[in-house]
Amino acid sequence: MTRDAYVLGRGMIDFGERYEDSFDDLLEEAYLALLDDVNVGSDEIDAAWYGTLDVADEGMSGAAVAHATGLFETPITQVVNACATGSDAVRNAVLAVESGQVDCALVIGAEKMRDTAEGLISLAAEKRVWRGRGVTMPAFFGMRATRHMEEYGTTREQIAEVSVKNHRHGSMYPHAHYKFECSVDDVLSSTTISEPLNLYDCCPVTDGAAAVLIGTEDLAREHAPELVRVAGTGLSSDSFVRGNDASLTHFPATRDASSRAYEASGYGPEDVDVAEVHDCFSITELVTYEDLGFCEVGDGGRFVAEGRADLDGEVAVNPSGGLLAKGHPIGATGVAQVAEIYEQLIGQAGDVQVDGVEVGLQHNIGVGRNATGSVSCVNVLERV
Amino acid sequence: MSGIRYSRDRRQHDRLVAFECQDCGWVSYPEQRRTCKRCGAAPAEFEEVQLAERGEVQTYVVQSRLPEEFETPQPVAVVDLPQVDGEGEPARVYGLLTETDGDDLEVGREVVARYRELFTAGDRPVHSFKFAPPRAESIGTDGDGAGDRGGEGER
């Protein structure tokens, strides 16, 4: 017998350069923000799932959350799944509530991205074996841009439109790291990182944490202003080198993860009103429109350029500013996206509130395995 | 970093040996394991095949931001290397490029694997290949870069 899982509340903190705050400080702040939103006692939290890659090497294991929150004598599981870490932590909490084992589950994610002495590029380029060595994240994603332009006639300007849109949204979102607007020309004239991608095609390096509480329908009726149900989840993996031509331009992992989440939820892409998707680079969001089924394959460039992903478009994509403006503290990213979809569904998204939202989708795509493998997690939420 | 992890797949890197799944035809490179990554056969029956040194660029980027030990601009590409005997499917391989002007790269371009010392793991040199345009067409170099073994750092 299974039952449904609901979002009971969320705790968001400001993302950015948080030099004054330790890893523990970020976790503690997100937890306190959650308790400020939802009036549960710590003794009501049955278990926790904790997302972090532990880039800063000070948050290993559930003990880090126990120390930061005081949730001792509580089962806490660390989840690590590349850039899908936070969303997979949510998914695991949802599965636990659905199974009947847990009534109230904390999900908390955090990353201190700016404390690494070696630098992320160096880590990515030098620590991999064999052919992954010297290949950075902007390269892995940028290769999709090159091929997408070649295969579908997508223009460099259309790719830039993703960043323009997300920075416009980010300028209105209170927790975003960068709150400036930019034009297509700004994107095209910014510093070259990994041609064809420039600086403004890349998400910043950001510290942050976020928390959500997942629980039963009874608890949701008691604590949440609106009933927001987790309607379906999906998780999948794929690789660049399996000879699947779709992976030269797209992410088959996203297609599979979203198929699973759509099937479990009973919704399809045409039902989604608002989405927080993985835009680590501008091109990532563009191909994700296609992988999630928001538009036809090859049509992502037109989809964004015609405003169909705007706040008043067919699907409002990344009202928070996405990773490009809000930032991408890896373990926190997916948790924050779920928190933002929840805010949209309960009508508390402030200046970036989308009208008439009933179904929201959250998506991450991550890279691992010597820069060839990708992993995707998709969660679909609905206002009941 | 221990050198041992680089010795396991050395034959594949030194001699472009790859492994063809006898169920679906997928060509595994550089790893040989016992399961097919495409059709899922487990255990799969793999046969050794020899890859050609010349293949076709499927996609690429030109990296500008890398640690000091890498030359920049540093192109990286996904290249399909066919089998030497012209049969079966190519292997999909990715790798850095050298002696290449980024402006000269395009999807569909032919490149050739050139062997060199890629880096050192502890005290041991690690040899493998980078891709480059075929010699007669190479841009911005008159050098005989193939097979260089000496010197410091990345090349």
Interface residues (C-beta under 8 A of the other chain):
Chain A: G119 I121 S122 A125 E126 V129 W130 R131 R133 G134 V135 T136 P138 A139 G142 M143 R144 A145 T146 R147 E150 T191 T192 I193 S194 E195 P196 L197 S239 F240 V241 R242 G243 N244 L248 T372
Chain B: R5 Y6 D9 H13 W26 V27 Y29 P30 K37 R38 Q58 T59 Y60 V61 V62 Q63 S64 R65 L66 P67 E69 F70 P73 Q74 V76 A77 V78 E89 R92 V93 Y94 G95 L96 G102 V107 L118 F119 S128 E154
